[in-house]
Amino acid sequence: MFLKEKRVSSSVIIFIICLIVHAAEVFFLRTDETVFAECFVNKVFGIVVLFVLLALLKMKWSDIGFKAARFLPDCLKGFLICAVFYSIGFGAEFIALVAQGNPGHMEFFVTGFSLTGDVNKQTGIFFVIMCIFFNIINVWMEEGLFRGFYITYLKEEIGPKGALFLAALLFGIWHLVTPLRSVIDGQMTIPEFAVMSIGYVVLSALMGIKWGMLYEQSGSVWIGLADHFFNNCVVTNLMHVVTETGVDENQIMRVLIGELTSFVAVVIYVRLKKAKVAKCALA
């Protein structure tokens, strides 16, 4: 069976199929520019693909880290990771704004988009629930495919490290679609796209490595999924820093500090954990 014998090739083909659907939604359907304010069609498609793949390979969701017994404790760990390190990011952002003479404050709202592309602040409970719902779909698909499935599936052929890095690379490339649309729409120049793309791919890949390491270390997808959800939904979509001159003007600083500090912390933790296990094995 091709799926079992050619795992790397199969993974790339699966990725390309999902990427085509992702691009079609971003370029043509543009659901993120509607009242939904989120590209969710490709995520639903990805979840369906996961159902099909697991059925074909005779695997269960628990085989790719969706373990029911670990749901609550591991989600709490993921939320804690994001809350701790993004607190550092928010703190740095507020300090930078004060230093610039443009102090800010926190506001809670959903950022939506009209059909004309104007940004609107939505505070209604319907928009909050919709934001949470779509972000659950988002992290279910991305963590399920790029961490749970790919790492479990690929390590049979290229080992744990190879699976981790290939899955992270694909996850980085996955995030090039939206910036590419900005170029085509004339909102970004090609040089700007080149610079942003490198940064976007590298940062997304590092996040993929972090969540992949958490998955490999715990055997559970929930820690990374919860961190991913908190990052996307709460830190990015619901909590905003507002100043007299705009909204989230220094968001990139917040994201870089929050993600890079948490990445370093997870790498150190996993290495110490492995060293401890190795030491115990020799004792």
Contacts in CASP RR format, 6 or more apart in sequence:
PFRMAT RR
TARGET T0000
AUTHOR 0000-0000-0000
METHOD contacts of the structure
MODEL  1
MFLKEKRVSSSVIIFIICLIVHAAEVFFLRTDETVFAECFVNKVFGIVVL
FVLLALLKMKWSDIGFKAARFLPDCLKGFLICAVFYSIGFGAEFIALVAQ
GNPGHMEFFVTGFSLTGDVNKQTGIFFVIMCIFFNIINVWMEEGLFRGFY
ITYLKEEIGPKGALFLAALLFGIWHLVTPLRSVIDGQMTIPEFAVMSIGY
VVLSALMGIKWGMLYEQSGSVWIGLADHFFNNCVVTNLMHVVTETGVDEN
QIMRVLIGELTSFVAVVIYVRLKKAKVAKCALA
2 9 0 8 1.000
2 10 0 8 1.000
3 10 0 8 1.000
3 53 0 8 1.000
3 56 0 8 1.000
3 57 0 8 1.000
4 57 0 8 1.000
7 153 0 8 1.000
7 154 0 8 1.000
7 156 0 8 1.000
7 157 0 8 1.000
7 158 0 8 1.000
8 154 0 8 1.000
8 157 0 8 1.000
8 158 0 8 1.000
8 166 0 8 1.000
11 150 0 8 1.000
11 153 0 8 1.000
11 154 0 8 1.000
11 166 0 8 1.000
11 170 0 8 1.000
12 170 0 8 1.000
14 49 0 8 1.000
14 53 0 8 1.000
14 145 0 8 1.000
15 170 0 8 1.000
15 173 0 8 1.000
15 174 0 8 1.000
17 49 0 8 1.000
18 42 0 8 1.000
18 45 0 8 1.000
18 46 0 8 1.000
18 49 0 8 1.000
18 145 0 8 1.000
19 173 0 8 1.000
19 174 0 8 1.000
19 177 0 8 1.000
21 41 0 8 1.000
21 42 0 8 1.000
21 45 0 8 1.000
21 46 0 8 1.000
22 39 0 8 1.000
22 42 0 8 1.000
22 174 0 8 1.000
22 177 0 8 1.000
23 177 0 8 1.000
24 42 0 8 1.000
25 31 0 8 1.000
25 39 0 8 1.000
25 41 0 8 1.000
25 42 0 8 1.000
26 32 0 8 1.000
26 39 0 8 1.000
26 177 0 8 1.000
26 178 0 8 1.000
26 181 0 8 1.000
27 177 0 8 1.000
27 181 0 8 1.000
27 184 0 8 1.000
29 39 0 8 1.000
29 41 0 8 1.000
31 38 0 8 1.000
31 39 0 8 1.000
31 40 0 8 1.000
31 41 0 8 1.000
32 38 0 8 1.000
32 39 0 8 1.000
32 113 0 8 1.000
33 113 0 8 1.000
33 115 0 8 1.000
33 117 0 8 1.000
34 113 0 8 1.000
34 115 0 8 1.000
35 112 0 8 1.000
36 130 0 8 1.000
36 134 0 8 1.000
37 110 0 8 1.000
37 111 0 8 1.000
37 112 0 8 1.000
37 113 0 8 1.000
37 127 0 8 1.000
37 130 0 8 1.000
37 131 0 8 1.000
38 130 0 8 1.000
38 131 0 8 1.000
38 134 0 8 1.000
38 135 0 8 1.000
38 138 0 8 1.000
40 134 0 8 1.000
40 137 0 8 1.000
40 138 0 8 1.000
43 134 0 8 1.000
43 137 0 8 1.000
43 138 0 8 1.000
43 140 0 8 1.000
43 141 0 8 1.000
43 142 0 8 1.000
44 137 0 8 1.000
44 141 0 8 1.000
46 141 0 8 1.000
46 145 0 8 1.000
47 137 0 8 1.000
47 140 0 8 1.000
47 141 0 8 1.000
49 145 0 8 1.000
50 141 0 8 1.000
50 144 0 8 1.000
50 145 0 8 1.000
50 149 0 8 1.000
53 59 0 8 1.000
53 149 0 8 1.000
54 60 0 8 1.000
54 61 0 8 1.000
54 63 0 8 1.000
54 64 0 8 1.000
54 149 0 8 1.000
57 153 0 8 1.000
62 68 0 8 1.000
63 152 0 8 1.000
64 144 0 8 1.000
64 148 0 8 1.000
64 149 0 8 1.000
64 152 0 8 1.000
64 221 0 8 1.000
65 148 0 8 1.000
65 152 0 8 1.000
65 215 0 8 1.000
65 219 0 8 1.000
65 220 0 8 1.000
65 221 0 8 1.000
65 222 0 8 1.000
66 144 0 8 1.000
66 221 0 8 1.000
66 222 0 8 1.000
67 219 0 8 1.000
67 220 0 8 1.000
67 222 0 8 1.000
70 218 0 8 1.000
70 220 0 8 1.000
70 222 0 8 1.000
71 222 0 8 1.000
74 218 0 8 1.000
74 220 0 8 1.000
74 222 0 8 1.000
74 223 0 8 1.000
74 226 0 8 1.000
75 222 0 8 1.000
75 223 0 8 1.000
75 225 0 8 1.000
75 226 0 8 1.000
76 226 0 8 1.000
77 223 0 8 1.000
77 226 0 8 1.000
78 214 0 8 1.000
78 222 0 8 1.000
78 223 0 8 1.000
78 224 0 8 1.000
78 226 0 8 1.000
78 227 0 8 1.000
78 230 0 8 1.000
79 226 0 8 1.000
79 227 0 8 1.000
79 230 0 8 1.000
81 223 0 8 1.000
81 224 0 8 1.000
81 227 0 8 1.000
81 262 0 8 1.000
81 265 0 8 1.000
81 266 0 8 1.000
82 226 0 8 1.000
82 227 0 8 1.000
82 230 0 8 1.000
82 231 0 8 1.000
82 234 0 8 1.000
82 235 0 8 1.000
82 262 0 8 1.000
83 230 0 8 1.000
84 262 0 8 1.000
85 257 0 8 1.000
85 258 0 8 1.000
85 259 0 8 1.000
85 261 0 8 1.000
85 262 0 8 1.000
85 265 0 8 1.000
86 230 0 8 1.000
86 231 0 8 1.000
86 235 0 8 1.000
86 254 0 8 1.000
86 258 0 8 1.000
88 257 0 8 1.000
88 258 0 8 1.000
88 261 0 8 1.000
89 253 0 8 1.000
89 254 0 8 1.000
89 257 0 8 1.000
89 258 0 8 1.000
89 261 0 8 1.000
90 106 0 8 1.000
90 241 0 8 1.000
90 254 0 8 1.000
92 253 0 8 1.000
92 254 0 8 1.000
92 257 0 8 1.000
93 241 0 8 1.000
93 250 0 8 1.000
93 251 0 8 1.000
93 253 0 8 1.000
93 254 0 8 1.000
93 257 0 8 1.000
94 103 0 8 1.000
94 104 0 8 1.000
94 241 0 8 1.000
96 250 0 8 1.000
96 253 0 8 1.000
97 103 0 8 1.000
97 104 0 8 1.000
97 241 0 8 1.000
97 243 0 8 1.000
97 249 0 8 1.000
97 250 0 8 1.000
102 243 0 8 1.000
102 244 0 8 1.000
102 245 0 8 1.000
102 249 0 8 1.000
103 243 0 8 1.000
104 241 0 8 1.000
104 242 0 8 1.000
104 243 0 8 1.000
105 241 0 8 1.000
105 242 0 8 1.000
105 243 0 8 1.000
106 239 0 8 1.000
106 240 0 8 1.000
106 241 0 8 1.000
106 242 0 8 1.000
107 239 0 8 1.000
107 240 0 8 1.000
107 241 0 8 1.000
107 242 0 8 1.000
108 123 0 8 1.000
108 238 0 8 1.000
108 239 0 8 1.000
108 240 0 8 1.000
109 121 0 8 1.000
109 122 0 8 1.000
109 123 0 8 1.000
109 238 0 8 1.000
109 240 0 8 1.000
110 121 0 8 1.000
110 122 0 8 1.000
110 123 0 8 1.000
110 124 0 8 1.000
110 127 0 8 1.000
110 128 0 8 1.000
110 130 0 8 1.000
110 131 0 8 1.000
110 237 0 8 1.000
110 238 0 8 1.000
111 119 0 8 1.000
111 120 0 8 1.000
111 121 0 8 1.000
111 122 0 8 1.000
111 237 0 8 1.000
111 240 0 8 1.000
111 247 0 8 1.000
112 119 0 8 1.000
112 120 0 8 1.000
112 121 0 8 1.000
112 122 0 8 1.000
112 127 0 8 1.000
113 119 0 8 1.000
113 120 0 8 1.000
114 120 0 8 1.000
121 247 0 8 1.000
128 238 0 8 1.000
131 233 0 8 1.000
131 237 0 8 1.000
131 238 0 8 1.000
132 233 0 8 1.000
135 229 0 8 1.000
135 232 0 8 1.000
135 233 0 8 1.000
135 237 0 8 1.000
136 229 0 8 1.000
138 232 0 8 1.000
139 225 0 8 1.000
139 228 0 8 1.000
139 229 0 8 1.000
139 232 0 8 1.000
140 225 0 8 1.000
142 171 0 8 1.000
142 174 0 8 1.000
142 228 0 8 1.000
143 211 0 8 1.000
143 221 0 8 1.000
143 224 0 8 1.000
143 225 0 8 1.000
143 228 0 8 1.000
144 221 0 8 1.000
144 225 0 8 1.000
146 167 0 8 1.000
146 168 0 8 1.000
146 170 0 8 1.000
146 171 0 8 1.000
146 174 0 8 1.000
146 208 0 8 1.000
147 167 0 8 1.000
147 208 0 8 1.000
147 211 0 8 1.000
147 212 0 8 1.000
147 215 0 8 1.000
147 221 0 8 1.000
147 224 0 8 1.000
148 215 0 8 1.000
148 221 0 8 1.000
150 163 0 8 1.000
150 166 0 8 1.000
150 167 0 8 1.000
150 170 0 8 1.000
151 160 0 8 1.000
151 163 0 8 1.000
151 164 0 8 1.000
151 167 0 8 1.000
151 212 0 8 1.000
151 215 0 8 1.000
151 216 0 8 1.000
152 163 0 8 1.000
153 163 0 8 1.000
154 162 0 8 1.000
154 163 0 8 1.000
154 166 0 8 1.000
154 167 0 8 1.000
155 162 0 8 1.000
155 163 0 8 1.000
158 166 0 8 1.000
160 216 0 8 1.000
164 209 0 8 1.000
164 212 0 8 1.000
164 213 0 8 1.000
164 216 0 8 1.000
165 209 0 8 1.000
167 208 0 8 1.000
167 212 0 8 1.000
168 205 0 8 1.000
168 206 0 8 1.000
168 208 0 8 1.000
168 209 0 8 1.000
168 212 0 8 1.000
169 205 0 8 1.000
171 204 0 8 1.000
171 205 0 8 1.000
171 207 0 8 1.000
171 208 0 8 1.000
172 200 0 8 1.000
172 201 0 8 1.000
172 204 0 8 1.000
172 205 0 8 1.000
172 208 0 8 1.000
173 201 0 8 1.000
174 204 0 8 1.000
175 200 0 8 1.000
175 201 0 8 1.000
175 204 0 8 1.000
176 197 0 8 1.000
176 200 0 8 1.000
176 201 0 8 1.000
179 188 0 8 1.000
179 193 0 8 1.000
179 196 0 8 1.000
179 197 0 8 1.000
179 200 0 8 1.000
180 193 0 8 1.000
182 188 0 8 1.000
182 193 0 8 1.000
183 189 0 8 1.000
183 190 0 8 1.000
183 193 0 8 1.000
188 196 0 8 1.000
203 255 0 8 1.000
203 256 0 8 1.000
203 259 0 8 1.000
206 259 0 8 1.000
206 260 0 8 1.000
206 263 0 8 1.000
207 228 0 8 1.000
207 259 0 8 1.000
207 263 0 8 1.000
209 263 0 8 1.000
210 224 0 8 1.000
210 259 0 8 1.000
210 262 0 8 1.000
210 263 0 8 1.000
210 266 0 8 1.000
210 267 0 8 1.000
211 223 0 8 1.000
211 224 0 8 1.000
211 225 0 8 1.000
211 227 0 8 1.000
211 228 0 8 1.000
212 224 0 8 1.000
213 266 0 8 1.000
213 267 0 8 1.000
213 270 0 8 1.000
214 223 0 8 1.000
214 224 0 8 1.000
214 227 0 8 1.000
214 266 0 8 1.000
214 270 0 8 1.000
215 221 0 8 1.000
215 223 0 8 1.000
215 224 0 8 1.000
216 270 0 8 1.000
217 270 0 8 1.000
217 273 0 8 1.000
227 262 0 8 1.000
231 259 0 8 1.000
235 254 0 8 1.000
236 251 0 8 1.000
236 255 0 8 1.000
240 247 0 8 1.000
240 248 0 8 1.000
241 247 0 8 1.000
241 248 0 8 1.000
241 249 0 8 1.000
241 250 0 8 1.000
241 251 0 8 1.000
241 254 0 8 1.000
243 249 0 8 1.000
END
